[in-house]
Amino acid sequence: MLIAELDAGPNAVIATFSPDDRYVITAADLPADSYSVFDTSDGAFVARFGGDANQFAGLWAKFTPSGEQLAVSSAGGNVFIYDFAAILSGASSEDSIVRTIPAHDSFVFEPAISPDGMLLATSSATEPTRLWDMATGTLLGEFGTIATRGVAFHPTLPWLYVAAGFHIRAHTFDVDELMAIARASLTRELTEEECEQYLHQPCET
């Protein structure tokens, strides 16, 4: 039985729920690739943001676990971090943006946010999957896989799953685990100087 119908606009493509389930966000081709916010209790329209086809156009939006911010991918390669409270207050799209992350040189697919809300993962068809600091927009690293269409964080482990062709690849971003993997692949023991230069710690650690 139909309980609500949201006027999301032509060619609505997503439904993203806020962590508290109070709001749902949809994306549509018109007006001008905008995102709409609806109240889930009654389907009432609450706010609209985006609306610049050259800058904001995209298909995906992801909430941080706290629900305070929203990461929106774009066709131009940027990921926009929005203050969700500002959107609800009726502020303009430009004024609601907390940070713009120049993630890729082309369309950014669905972004992923780590369970603690501190990390953002992005992917595109032409560049490696990248890991970002949500608070600063700093690039923390990238994974060699290209032509990825989806990324997801493990709910409890420091692993990132990347969809690449016929495979789902799991990558770790835990420093200790990375160090152990690197050391296991060595064909000889490092000198003390090499440990300090490359590992930034004594060899016996």
The 8 nearest C-alpha neighbors of each residue, nearest first, counted from 0:
[[1, 2, 3, 4, 5, 41, 42, 40],
 [0, 2, 3, 4, 5, 42, 41, 39],
 [1, 3, 0, 4, 41, 42, 40, 5],
 [4, 2, 1, 42, 5, 41, 39, 40],
 [5, 3, 6, 42, 2, 1, 7, 43],
 [4, 6, 7, 42, 3, 37, 43, 44],
 [5, 7, 8, 4, 44, 42, 9, 35],
 [8, 6, 5, 11, 25, 27, 35, 9],
 [7, 9, 27, 6, 29, 11, 10, 28],
 [10, 8, 11, 27, 29, 28, 7, 30],
 [9, 11, 27, 28, 12, 8, 29, 7],
 [12, 10, 27, 26, 9, 7, 8, 13],
 [11, 13, 26, 10, 27, 58, 25, 14],
 [14, 12, 25, 26, 11, 15, 59, 58],
 [13, 15, 25, 24, 23, 16, 12, 26],
 [16, 14, 24, 23, 13, 25, 17, 60],
 [17, 15, 23, 20, 22, 24, 18, 14],
 [16, 18, 20, 22, 19, 66, 23, 62],
 [19, 17, 20, 66, 64, 16, 65, 62],
 [18, 20, 21, 17, 66, 22, 16, 65],
 [21, 19, 17, 18, 22, 16, 39, 23],
 [20, 22, 19, 39, 38, 17, 40, 23],
 [23, 21, 38, 39, 17, 37, 20, 16],
 [22, 24, 16, 37, 15, 36, 14, 17],
 [25, 23, 36, 15, 14, 35, 16, 37],
 [24, 26, 14, 13, 35, 34, 7, 11],
 [27, 25, 34, 11, 13, 12, 33, 58],
 [28, 26, 11, 10, 29, 32, 8, 9],
 [27, 29, 32, 10, 9, 31, 30, 33],
 [30, 28, 31, 32, 27, 9, 8, 33],
 [29, 31, 32, 33, 28, 50, 8, 27],
 [32, 30, 29, 50, 52, 33, 51, 28],
 [33, 31, 28, 56, 29, 50, 27, 52],
 [32, 34, 50, 49, 31, 30, 48, 27],
 [33, 35, 26, 48, 25, 47, 49, 27],
 [34, 36, 47, 25, 24, 46, 26, 48],
 [37, 35, 24, 46, 45, 23, 47, 44],
 [38, 36, 44, 45, 23, 43, 22, 42],
 [37, 39, 22, 42, 43, 40, 41, 21],
 [40, 38, 42, 22, 21, 41, 37, 23],
 [41, 39, 38, 42, 21, 43, 22, 37],
 [40, 42, 43, 39, 38, 3, 37, 2],
 [43, 41, 38, 39, 37, 5, 3, 40],
 [42, 44, 38, 37, 41, 45, 39, 5],
 [43, 45, 37, 36, 46, 38, 42, 35],
 [46, 44, 37, 36, 43, 38, 87, 47],
 [47, 45, 36, 35, 87, 44, 89, 86],
 [48, 46, 35, 34, 36, 33, 49, 45],
 [49, 47, 92, 34, 33, 50, 35, 46],
 [50, 48, 33, 55, 92, 51, 34, 32],
 [49, 51, 33, 31, 32, 52, 48, 30],
 [50, 52, 55, 54, 53, 49, 31, 56],
 [51, 53, 56, 31, 32, 54, 55, 50],
 [54, 52, 51, 55, 56, 75, 74, 73],
 [55, 53, 51, 52, 56, 75, 73, 74],
 [54, 56, 51, 73, 49, 52, 53, 57],
 [57, 55, 52, 73, 32, 74, 54, 53],
 [58, 56, 73, 74, 72, 59, 55, 32],
 [57, 59, 26, 12, 72, 13, 60, 56],
 [60, 58, 109, 72, 71, 57, 61, 13],
 [59, 61, 71, 70, 72, 69, 15, 62],
 [60, 62, 70, 69, 71, 63, 59, 110],
 [63, 61, 69, 66, 68, 64, 17, 70],
 [62, 64, 66, 65, 116, 68, 69, 112],
 [65, 63, 66, 116, 62, 18, 114, 115],
 [66, 64, 67, 63, 18, 116, 68, 62],
 [67, 65, 63, 64, 62, 68, 18, 17],
 [68, 66, 65, 83, 82, 63, 84, 69],
 [69, 67, 82, 83, 81, 63, 66, 62],
 [68, 70, 62, 81, 61, 80, 63, 83],
 [69, 71, 80, 61, 60, 79, 62, 78],
 [72, 70, 60, 79, 78, 59, 69, 61],
 [73, 71, 78, 107, 57, 59, 77, 79],
 [74, 72, 57, 56, 55, 75, 77, 76],
 [73, 75, 106, 57, 56, 76, 107, 105],
 [74, 76, 73, 105, 106, 77, 54, 104],
 [77, 75, 105, 103, 104, 106, 107, 74],
 [78, 76, 101, 102, 73, 100, 75, 79],
 [77, 79, 72, 100, 71, 99, 73, 102],
 [78, 80, 99, 71, 70, 98, 81, 77],
 [81, 79, 70, 98, 97, 69, 96, 99],
 [82, 80, 96, 69, 97, 68, 95, 83],
 [81, 83, 68, 85, 95, 84, 97, 96],
 [82, 84, 86, 68, 85, 67, 81, 69],
 [83, 85, 87, 86, 82, 88, 67, 68],
 [84, 86, 88, 83, 95, 82, 87, 90],
 [87, 85, 83, 89, 88, 84, 90, 95],
 [86, 88, 84, 89, 85, 46, 83, 45],
 [89, 87, 85, 86, 90, 84, 46, 83],
 [88, 90, 86, 87, 91, 85, 46, 47],
 [91, 89, 85, 86, 88, 95, 94, 92],
 [92, 90, 94, 93, 95, 89, 48, 86],
 [93, 91, 95, 48, 94, 49, 96, 90],
 [92, 94, 91, 95, 96, 90, 49, 97],
 [93, 95, 91, 92, 96, 90, 85, 97],
 [96, 94, 92, 85, 82, 93, 81, 86],
 [97, 95, 81, 93, 94, 98, 80, 82],
 [98, 96, 81, 80, 82, 95, 99, 79],
 [97, 99, 80, 96, 79, 100, 81, 136],
 [98, 100, 79, 78, 80, 101, 77, 97],
 [99, 101, 78, 102, 77, 136, 79, 98],
 [102, 100, 77, 103, 76, 99, 78, 104],
 [101, 103, 77, 100, 76, 78, 121, 104],
 [104, 102, 76, 105, 101, 77, 107, 123],
 [103, 105, 76, 75, 102, 106, 126, 125],
 [106, 104, 76, 75, 103, 74, 107, 123],
 [105, 107, 74, 76, 75, 73, 123, 108],
 [108, 106, 123, 76, 72, 73, 122, 74],
 [107, 109, 122, 123, 148, 110, 106, 72],
 [108, 110, 59, 149, 111, 107, 72, 121],
 [111, 109, 121, 120, 108, 72, 112, 150],
 [112, 110, 120, 151, 119, 150, 113, 121],
 [113, 111, 119, 118, 116, 120, 63, 114],
 [112, 114, 116, 118, 115, 152, 117, 119],
 [115, 113, 116, 154, 64, 112, 152, 155],
 [116, 114, 113, 117, 64, 118, 112, 63],
 [117, 115, 113, 63, 114, 64, 118, 112],
 [116, 118, 133, 115, 132, 113, 134, 119],
 [119, 117, 132, 133, 113, 131, 112, 116],
 [118, 120, 112, 131, 111, 133, 130, 132],
 [121, 119, 130, 111, 129, 110, 131, 112],
 [122, 120, 110, 129, 128, 119, 111, 130],
 [123, 121, 128, 108, 107, 147, 129, 148],
 [124, 122, 107, 125, 108, 126, 147, 106],
 [123, 125, 146, 147, 126, 145, 122, 148],
 [124, 126, 123, 146, 145, 127, 105, 104],
 [125, 127, 145, 123, 124, 128, 103, 146],
 [128, 126, 145, 143, 144, 142, 141, 129],
 [127, 129, 122, 142, 141, 121, 144, 126],
 [130, 128, 141, 121, 120, 140, 127, 142],
 [129, 131, 120, 140, 139, 119, 141, 138],
 [132, 130, 138, 119, 139, 137, 118, 136],
 [131, 133, 118, 136, 137, 134, 135, 117],
 [132, 134, 118, 117, 136, 135, 119, 131],
 [135, 133, 132, 136, 117, 137, 118, 98],
 [134, 136, 137, 132, 133, 98, 131, 138],
 [135, 137, 132, 133, 100, 131, 134, 138],
 [138, 136, 132, 135, 131, 139, 133, 134],
 [137, 139, 131, 140, 130, 136, 132, 129],
 [140, 138, 131, 130, 137, 132, 141, 129],
 [141, 139, 130, 138, 129, 142, 131, 172],
 [140, 142, 129, 128, 130, 127, 143, 139],
 [141, 143, 128, 127, 144, 129, 140, 170],
 [142, 144, 127, 145, 141, 128, 126, 129],
 [143, 145, 127, 142, 128, 163, 147, 146],
 [146, 144, 127, 126, 147, 125, 124, 143],
 [145, 147, 124, 125, 123, 163, 148, 144],
 [148, 146, 163, 145, 162, 149, 124, 122],
 [149, 147, 108, 162, 146, 122, 123, 163],
 [148, 150, 162, 147, 161, 109, 108, 122],
 [149, 151, 161, 160, 111, 162, 120, 110],
 [152, 150, 160, 111, 159, 153, 161, 149],
 [151, 153, 159, 113, 158, 154, 160, 111],
 [152, 154, 158, 156, 155, 159, 151, 157],
 [153, 155, 114, 152, 156, 113, 157, 158],
 [156, 154, 153, 157, 114, 158, 152, 113],
 [155, 157, 158, 153, 154, 152, 171, 159],
 [158, 156, 173, 172, 171, 153, 159, 155],
 [159, 157, 171, 170, 156, 153, 152, 172],
 [158, 160, 152, 170, 169, 151, 153, 171],
 [159, 161, 169, 151, 168, 150, 152, 170],
 [160, 162, 150, 168, 167, 149, 163, 169],
 [163, 161, 167, 149, 147, 148, 166, 150],
 [164, 162, 147, 166, 167, 161, 165, 146],
 [163, 165, 166, 162, 147, 146, 167, 148],
 [166, 164, 163, 167, 162, 168, 147, 161],
 [167, 165, 163, 164, 168, 162, 161, 169],
 [166, 168, 162, 161, 163, 160, 169, 165],
 [167, 169, 161, 160, 166, 162, 170, 163],
 [168, 170, 160, 159, 158, 161, 167, 171],
 [171, 169, 159, 158, 160, 168, 172, 161],
 [172, 170, 158, 173, 157, 159, 169, 177],
 [171, 173, 157, 174, 158, 170, 177, 159],
 [172, 174, 176, 171, 175, 157, 177, 158],
 [173, 175, 177, 176, 178, 172, 171, 179],
 [176, 174, 178, 177, 173, 179, 180, 172],
 [177, 175, 179, 173, 178, 174, 180, 171],
 [176, 178, 174, 180, 175, 179, 173, 181],
 [179, 177, 181, 175, 176, 180, 182, 174],
 [178, 180, 176, 182, 177, 181, 183, 175],
 [181, 179, 177, 183, 178, 182, 176, 184],
 [182, 180, 178, 184, 179, 183, 177, 185],
 [181, 183, 179, 185, 184, 180, 178, 188],
 [182, 184, 180, 181, 185, 179, 186, 178],
 [183, 185, 182, 181, 186, 180, 179, 187],
 [186, 184, 182, 187, 183, 181, 188, 189],
 [185, 187, 184, 188, 183, 182, 189, 181],
 [188, 186, 185, 189, 184, 182, 190, 183],
 [189, 187, 190, 185, 186, 182, 202, 191],
 [190, 188, 193, 194, 187, 191, 202, 192],
 [189, 191, 193, 192, 194, 188, 202, 195],
 [190, 192, 194, 193, 202, 195, 201, 189],
 [191, 193, 195, 190, 194, 196, 189, 201],
 [194, 192, 196, 190, 195, 191, 197, 189],
 [195, 193, 198, 191, 202, 197, 192, 196],
 [194, 196, 199, 200, 192, 193, 198, 197],
 [197, 195, 193, 194, 199, 198, 192, 200],
 [196, 198, 194, 199, 193, 195, 200, 192],
 [199, 197, 194, 200, 195, 196, 193, 201],
 [200, 198, 195, 196, 197, 194, 201, 193],
 [199, 201, 195, 198, 194, 202, 204, 196],
 [202, 200, 203, 204, 194, 195, 191, 199],
 [203, 201, 194, 204, 191, 200, 189, 190],
 [202, 204, 201, 200, 191, 194, 189, 190],
 [203, 202, 201, 200, 194, 198, 199, 178]]
